[in-house]
Amino acid sequence: EEGVEVALAAVAETKEDLLGECADLFYHTLVLLADQKIELSEVMTVLQARHKK
């Protein structure tokens, strides 16, 4: 749901709206990671590995 709201805000709303939706998405993602006992550093490792490809 939050991802869809970010996409919609990116094309139809203001920068402030997009920032708010991105903040919501980040928050919910961080809560999910904490619930699953996944460290943010693990996500960063995946991103770094993808960047090297």
PyMOL Python script that loads the backbone (N, CA, C, O; Angstrom):
from pymol import cmd

cmd.read_pdbstr("""\
ATOM      1  N   GLU A   1       0.827  -1.196   0.000  1.00  0.00           N
ATOM      2  CA  GLU A   1       0.000   0.000   0.000  1.00  0.00           C
ATOM      3  C   GLU A   1       0.869   1.257   0.000  1.00  0.00           C
ATOM      4  O   GLU A   1       0.639   2.166  -0.797  1.00  0.00           O
ATOM      5  N   GLU A   2       1.853   1.314   0.878  1.00  0.00           N
ATOM      6  CA  GLU A   2       2.694   2.508   0.958  1.00  0.00           C
ATOM      7  C   GLU A   2       3.471   2.731  -0.338  1.00  0.00           C
ATOM      8  O   GLU A   2       3.652   3.868  -0.774  1.00  0.00           O
ATOM      9  N   GLY A   3       3.925   1.650  -0.942  1.00  0.00           N
ATOM     10  CA  GLY A   3       4.661   1.776  -2.202  1.00  0.00           C
ATOM     11  C   GLY A   3       3.808   2.384  -3.302  1.00  0.00           C
ATOM     12  O   GLY A   3       4.288   3.200  -4.089  1.00  0.00           O
ATOM     13  N   VAL A   4       2.551   1.990  -3.355  1.00  0.00           N
ATOM     14  CA  VAL A   4       1.626   2.556  -4.338  1.00  0.00           C
ATOM     15  C   VAL A   4       1.422   4.041  -4.065  1.00  0.00           C
ATOM     16  O   VAL A   4       1.384   4.842  -4.998  1.00  0.00           O
ATOM     17  N   GLU A   5       1.293   4.411  -2.804  1.00  0.00           N
ATOM     18  CA  GLU A   5       1.108   5.817  -2.451  1.00  0.00           C
ATOM     19  C   GLU A   5       2.322   6.650  -2.844  1.00  0.00           C
ATOM     20  O   GLU A   5       2.174   7.791  -3.283  1.00  0.00           O
ATOM     21  N   VAL A   6       3.514   6.095  -2.691  1.00  0.00           N
ATOM     22  CA  VAL A   6       4.731   6.796  -3.115  1.00  0.00           C
ATOM     23  C   VAL A   6       4.703   7.007  -4.626  1.00  0.00           C
ATOM     24  O   VAL A   6       4.986   8.105  -5.105  1.00  0.00           O
ATOM     25  N   ALA A   7       4.365   5.972  -5.371  1.00  0.00           N
ATOM     26  CA  ALA A   7       4.325   6.079  -6.828  1.00  0.00           C
ATOM     27  C   ALA A   7       3.297   7.113  -7.278  1.00  0.00           C
ATOM     28  O   ALA A   7       3.565   7.904  -8.182  1.00  0.00           O
ATOM     29  N   LEU A   8       2.139   7.108  -6.659  1.00  0.00           N
ATOM     30  CA  LEU A   8       1.106   8.079  -7.018  1.00  0.00           C
ATOM     31  C   LEU A   8       1.536   9.501  -6.681  1.00  0.00           C
ATOM     32  O   LEU A   8       1.308  10.423  -7.464  1.00  0.00           O
ATOM     33  N   ALA A   9       2.150   9.679  -5.532  1.00  0.00           N
ATOM     34  CA  ALA A   9       2.609  11.008  -5.124  1.00  0.00           C
ATOM     35  C   ALA A   9       3.691  11.515  -6.068  1.00  0.00           C
ATOM     36  O   ALA A   9       3.786  12.718  -6.314  1.00  0.00           O
ATOM     37  N   ALA A  10       4.499  10.616  -6.593  1.00  0.00           N
ATOM     38  CA  ALA A  10       5.594  11.011  -7.484  1.00  0.00           C
ATOM     39  C   ALA A  10       5.082  11.621  -8.779  1.00  0.00           C
ATOM     40  O   ALA A  10       5.753  12.467  -9.371  1.00  0.00           O
ATOM     41  N   VAL A  11       3.917  11.208  -9.222  1.00  0.00           N
ATOM     42  CA  VAL A  11       3.415  11.706 -10.502  1.00  0.00           C
ATOM     43  C   VAL A  11       2.283  12.718 -10.373  1.00  0.00           C
ATOM     44  O   VAL A  11       2.008  13.448 -11.325  1.00  0.00           O
ATOM     45  N   ALA A  12       1.627  12.780  -9.234  1.00  0.00           N
ATOM     46  CA  ALA A  12       0.419  13.596  -9.168  1.00  0.00           C
ATOM     47  C   ALA A  12       0.395  14.614  -8.040  1.00  0.00           C
ATOM     48  O   ALA A  12      -0.555  15.392  -7.948  1.00  0.00           O
ATOM     49  N   GLU A  13       1.408  14.635  -7.179  1.00  0.00           N
ATOM     50  CA  GLU A  13       1.325  15.507  -6.014  1.00  0.00           C
ATOM     51  C   GLU A  13       2.576  16.360  -5.875  1.00  0.00           C
ATOM     52  O   GLU A  13       3.452  16.342  -6.739  1.00  0.00           O
ATOM     53  N   THR A  14       2.651  17.102  -4.785  1.00  0.00           N
ATOM     54  CA  THR A  14       3.764  18.019  -4.555  1.00  0.00           C
ATOM     55  C   THR A  14       4.983  17.299  -3.991  1.00  0.00           C
ATOM     56  O   THR A  14       4.906  16.145  -3.569  1.00  0.00           O
ATOM     57  N   LYS A  15       6.105  18.006  -3.993  1.00  0.00           N
ATOM     58  CA  LYS A  15       7.329  17.454  -3.409  1.00  0.00           C
ATOM     59  C   LYS A  15       7.111  17.115  -1.942  1.00  0.00           C
ATOM     60  O   LYS A  15       7.585  16.082  -1.468  1.00  0.00           O
ATOM     61  N   GLU A  16       6.404  17.969  -1.223  1.00  0.00           N
ATOM     62  CA  GLU A  16       6.140  17.731   0.199  1.00  0.00           C
ATOM     63  C   GLU A  16       5.310  16.468   0.398  1.00  0.00           C
ATOM     64  O   GLU A  16       5.552  15.700   1.329  1.00  0.00           O
ATOM     65  N   ASP A  17       4.335  16.256  -0.477  1.00  0.00           N
ATOM     66  CA  ASP A  17       3.524  15.036  -0.403  1.00  0.00           C
ATOM     67  C   ASP A  17       4.386  13.804  -0.659  1.00  0.00           C
ATOM     68  O   ASP A  17       4.259  12.793   0.031  1.00  0.00           O
ATOM     69  N   LEU A  18       5.262  13.895  -1.655  1.00  0.00           N
ATOM     70  CA  LEU A  18       6.151  12.777  -1.964  1.00  0.00           C
ATOM     71  C   LEU A  18       7.078  12.487  -0.791  1.00  0.00           C
ATOM     72  O   LEU A  18       7.288  11.327  -0.437  1.00  0.00           O
ATOM     73  N   LEU A  19       7.633  13.531  -0.189  1.00  0.00           N
ATOM     74  CA  LEU A  19       8.497  13.340   0.976  1.00  0.00           C
ATOM     75  C   LEU A  19       7.747  12.650   2.110  1.00  0.00           C
ATOM     76  O   LEU A  19       8.281  11.749   2.758  1.00  0.00           O
ATOM     77  N   GLY A  20       6.527  13.068   2.345  1.00  0.00           N
ATOM     78  CA  GLY A  20       5.718  12.449   3.398  1.00  0.00           C
ATOM     79  C   GLY A  20       5.444  10.983   3.121  1.00  0.00           C
ATOM     80  O   GLY A  20       5.526  10.150   4.023  1.00  0.00           O
ATOM     81  N   GLU A  21       5.118  10.667   1.875  1.00  0.00           N
ATOM     82  CA  GLU A  21       4.847   9.269   1.521  1.00  0.00           C
ATOM     83  C   GLU A  21       6.116   8.427   1.610  1.00  0.00           C
ATOM     84  O   GLU A  21       6.067   7.277   2.046  1.00  0.00           O
ATOM     85  N   CYS A  22       7.252   8.993   1.200  1.00  0.00           N
ATOM     86  CA  CYS A  22       8.523   8.265   1.324  1.00  0.00           C
ATOM     87  C   CYS A  22       8.855   8.016   2.791  1.00  0.00           C
ATOM     88  O   CYS A  22       9.326   6.937   3.150  1.00  0.00           O
ATOM     89  N   ALA A  23       8.611   9.005   3.628  1.00  0.00           N
ATOM     90  CA  ALA A  23       8.856   8.830   5.065  1.00  0.00           C
ATOM     91  C   ALA A  23       7.981   7.711   5.621  1.00  0.00           C
ATOM     92  O   ALA A  23       8.446   6.891   6.412  1.00  0.00           O
ATOM     93  N   ASP A  24       6.718   7.676   5.210  1.00  0.00           N
ATOM     94  CA  ASP A  24       5.821   6.599   5.645  1.00  0.00           C
ATOM     95  C   ASP A  24       6.346   5.238   5.199  1.00  0.00           C
ATOM     96  O   ASP A  24       6.350   4.282   5.974  1.00  0.00           O
ATOM     97  N   LEU A  25       6.790   5.156   3.936  1.00  0.00           N
ATOM     98  CA  LEU A  25       7.309   3.895   3.413  1.00  0.00           C
ATOM     99  C   LEU A  25       8.550   3.457   4.176  1.00  0.00           C
ATOM    100  O   LEU A  25       8.674   2.286   4.537  1.00  0.00           O
ATOM    101  N   PHE A  26       9.472   4.386   4.426  1.00  0.00           N
ATOM    102  CA  PHE A  26      10.679   4.061   5.195  1.00  0.00           C
ATOM    103  C   PHE A  26      10.312   3.576   6.593  1.00  0.00           C
ATOM    104  O   PHE A  26      10.863   2.587   7.078  1.00  0.00           O
ATOM    105  N   TYR A  27       9.381   4.274   7.238  1.00  0.00           N
ATOM    106  CA  TYR A  27       8.975   3.894   8.592  1.00  0.00           C
ATOM    107  C   TYR A  27       8.438   2.464   8.620  1.00  0.00           C
ATOM    108  O   TYR A  27       8.866   1.645   9.433  1.00  0.00           O
ATOM    109  N   HIS A  28       7.498   2.176   7.723  1.00  0.00           N
ATOM    110  CA  HIS A  28       6.887   0.846   7.719  1.00  0.00           C
ATOM    111  C   HIS A  28       7.906  -0.230   7.351  1.00  0.00           C
ATOM    112  O   HIS A  28       7.839  -1.350   7.858  1.00  0.00           O
ATOM    113  N   THR A  29       8.843   0.105   6.474  1.00  0.00           N
ATOM    114  CA  THR A  29       9.906  -0.838   6.127  1.00  0.00           C
ATOM    115  C   THR A  29      10.791  -1.118   7.330  1.00  0.00           C
ATOM    116  O   THR A  29      11.144  -2.269   7.589  1.00  0.00           O
ATOM    117  N   LEU A  30      11.152  -0.073   8.068  1.00  0.00           N
ATOM    118  CA  LEU A  30      11.983  -0.256   9.262  1.00  0.00           C
ATOM    119  C   LEU A  30      11.267  -1.085  10.323  1.00  0.00           C
ATOM    120  O   LEU A  30      11.891  -1.914  10.986  1.00  0.00           O
ATOM    121  N   VAL A  31       9.974  -0.869  10.490  1.00  0.00           N
ATOM    122  CA  VAL A  31       9.189  -1.665  11.442  1.00  0.00           C
ATOM    123  C   VAL A  31       9.179  -3.132  11.016  1.00  0.00           C
ATOM    124  O   VAL A  31       9.355  -4.022  11.849  1.00  0.00           O
ATOM    125  N   LEU A  32       8.974  -3.386   9.729  1.00  0.00           N
ATOM    126  CA  LEU A  32       8.978  -4.758   9.220  1.00  0.00           C
ATOM    127  C   LEU A  32      10.335  -5.418   9.439  1.00  0.00           C
ATOM    128  O   LEU A  32      10.401  -6.568   9.874  1.00  0.00           O
ATOM    129  N   LEU A  33      11.417  -4.700   9.142  1.00  0.00           N
ATOM    130  CA  LEU A  33      12.752  -5.253   9.353  1.00  0.00           C
ATOM    131  C   LEU A  33      12.966  -5.602  10.823  1.00  0.00           C
ATOM    132  O   LEU A  33      13.495  -6.667  11.140  1.00  0.00           O
ATOM    133  N   ALA A  34      12.561  -4.719  11.706  1.00  0.00           N
ATOM    134  CA  ALA A  34      12.717  -4.973  13.146  1.00  0.00           C
ATOM    135  C   ALA A  34      11.913  -6.200  13.560  1.00  0.00           C
ATOM    136  O   ALA A  34      12.394  -7.032  14.329  1.00  0.00           O
ATOM    137  N   ASP A  35      10.692  -6.310  13.053  1.00  0.00           N
ATOM    138  CA  ASP A  35       9.846  -7.455  13.382  1.00  0.00           C
ATOM    139  C   ASP A  35      10.476  -8.768  12.922  1.00  0.00           C
ATOM    140  O   ASP A  35      10.342  -9.797  13.584  1.00  0.00           O
ATOM    141  N   GLN A  36      11.157  -8.721  11.791  1.00  0.00           N
ATOM    142  CA  GLN A  36      11.785  -9.915  11.228  1.00  0.00           C
ATOM    143  C   GLN A  36      13.220 -10.106  11.720  1.00  0.00           C
ATOM    144  O   GLN A  36      13.926 -11.019  11.292  1.00  0.00           O
ATOM    145  N   LYS A  37      13.634  -9.218  12.636  1.00  0.00           N
ATOM    146  CA  LYS A  37      14.990  -9.268  13.203  1.00  0.00           C
ATOM    147  C   LYS A  37      16.064  -9.186  12.117  1.00  0.00           C
ATOM    148  O   LYS A  37      17.056  -9.915  12.136  1.00  0.00           O
ATOM    149  N   ILE A  38      15.832  -8.278  11.173  1.00  0.00           N
ATOM    150  CA  ILE A  38      16.783  -8.006  10.098  1.00  0.00           C
ATOM    151  C   ILE A  38      17.372  -6.627  10.347  1.00  0.00           C
ATOM    152  O   ILE A  38      16.646  -5.650  10.526  1.00  0.00           O
ATOM    153  N   GLU A  39      18.695  -6.561  10.356  1.00  0.00           N
ATOM    154  CA  GLU A  39      19.386  -5.292  10.575  1.00  0.00           C
ATOM    155  C   GLU A  39      19.404  -4.478   9.277  1.00  0.00           C
ATOM    156  O   GLU A  39      19.491  -5.037   8.184  1.00  0.00           O
ATOM    157  N   LEU A  40      19.322  -3.172   9.412  1.00  0.00           N
ATOM    158  CA  LEU A  40      19.413  -2.300   8.248  1.00  0.00           C
ATOM    159  C   LEU A  40      20.739  -2.522   7.517  1.00  0.00           C
ATOM    160  O   LEU A  40      20.806  -2.402   6.294  1.00  0.00           O
ATOM    161  N   SER A  41      21.774  -2.840   8.257  1.00  0.00           N
ATOM    162  CA  SER A  41      23.078  -3.099   7.633  1.00  0.00           C
ATOM    163  C   SER A  41      23.016  -4.283   6.662  1.00  0.00           C
ATOM    164  O   SER A  41      23.764  -4.321   5.686  1.00  0.00           O
ATOM    165  N   GLU A  42      22.131  -5.244   6.923  1.00  0.00           N
ATOM    166  CA  GLU A  42      21.973  -6.373   6.005  1.00  0.00           C
ATOM    167  C   GLU A  42      21.386  -5.915   4.675  1.00  0.00           C
ATOM    168  O   GLU A  42      21.788  -6.388   3.612  1.00  0.00           O
ATOM    169  N   VAL A  43      20.447  -5.007   4.743  1.00  0.00           N
ATOM    170  CA  VAL A  43      19.852  -4.446   3.530  1.00  0.00           C
ATOM    171  C   VAL A  43      20.909  -3.649   2.763  1.00  0.00           C
ATOM    172  O   VAL A  43      20.999  -3.738   1.538  1.00  0.00           O
ATOM    173  N   MET A  44      21.697  -2.879   3.487  1.00  0.00           N
ATOM    174  CA  MET A  44      22.747  -2.080   2.858  1.00  0.00           C
ATOM    175  C   MET A  44      23.770  -2.979   2.166  1.00  0.00           C
ATOM    176  O   MET A  44      24.281  -2.627   1.103  1.00  0.00           O
ATOM    177  N   THR A  45      24.071  -4.125   2.752  1.00  0.00           N
ATOM    178  CA  THR A  45      25.000  -5.077   2.137  1.00  0.00           C
ATOM    179  C   THR A  45      24.459  -5.572   0.800  1.00  0.00           C
ATOM    180  O   THR A  45      25.203  -5.686  -0.174  1.00  0.00           O
ATOM    181  N   VAL A  46      23.166  -5.866   0.758  1.00  0.00           N
ATOM    182  CA  VAL A  46      22.537  -6.300  -0.493  1.00  0.00           C
ATOM    183  C   VAL A  46      22.634  -5.192  -1.538  1.00  0.00           C
ATOM    184  O   VAL A  46      22.967  -5.453  -2.694  1.00  0.00           O
ATOM    185  N   LEU A  47      22.343  -3.960  -1.134  1.00  0.00           N
ATOM    186  CA  LEU A  47      22.417  -2.840  -2.076  1.00  0.00           C
ATOM    187  C   LEU A  47      23.837  -2.634  -2.595  1.00  0.00           C
ATOM    188  O   LEU A  47      24.035  -2.378  -3.783  1.00  0.00           O
ATOM    189  N   GLN A  48      24.812  -2.743  -1.719  1.00  0.00           N
ATOM    190  CA  GLN A  48      26.210  -2.589  -2.134  1.00  0.00           C
ATOM    191  C   GLN A  48      26.613  -3.683  -3.116  1.00  0.00           C
ATOM    192  O   GLN A  48      27.319  -3.415  -4.089  1.00  0.00           O
ATOM    193  N   ALA A  49      26.173  -4.905  -2.871  1.00  0.00           N
ATOM    194  CA  ALA A  49      26.491  -6.011  -3.778  1.00  0.00           C
ATOM    195  C   ALA A  49      25.861  -5.784  -5.148  1.00  0.00           C
ATOM    196  O   ALA A  49      26.477  -6.087  -6.170  1.00  0.00           O
ATOM    197  N   ARG A  50      24.659  -5.263  -5.179  1.00  0.00           N
ATOM    198  CA  ARG A  50      23.994  -4.982  -6.457  1.00  0.00           C
ATOM    199  C   ARG A  50      24.709  -3.876  -7.216  1.00  0.00           C
ATOM    200  O   ARG A  50      24.799  -3.914  -8.443  1.00  0.00           O
ATOM    201  N   HIS A  51      25.209  -2.903  -6.494  1.00  0.00           N
ATOM    202  CA  HIS A  51      25.889  -1.772  -7.127  1.00  0.00           C
ATOM    203  C   HIS A  51      27.186  -2.217  -7.801  1.00  0.00           C
ATOM    204  O   HIS A  51      27.608  -1.617  -8.790  1.00  0.00           O
ATOM    205  N   LYS A  52      27.811  -3.251  -7.278  1.00  0.00           N
ATOM    206  CA  LYS A  52      29.083  -3.745  -7.817  1.00  0.00           C
ATOM    207  C   LYS A  52      28.908  -4.517  -9.116  1.00  0.00           C
ATOM    208  O   LYS A  52      29.862  -4.678  -9.877  1.00  0.00           O
ATOM    209  N   LYS A  53      27.689  -4.999  -9.376  1.00  0.00           N
ATOM    210  CA  LYS A  53      27.451  -5.834 -10.566  1.00  0.00           C
ATOM    211  C   LYS A  53      27.540  -5.034 -11.840  1.00  0.00           C
ATOM    212  O   LYS A  53      27.366  -5.584 -12.928  1.00  0.00           O
TER     213      LYS A  53
END
""", "prot")
cmd.dss("prot")
cmd.show_as("cartoon", "prot")
cmd.util.cbc("prot")
cmd.orient("prot")
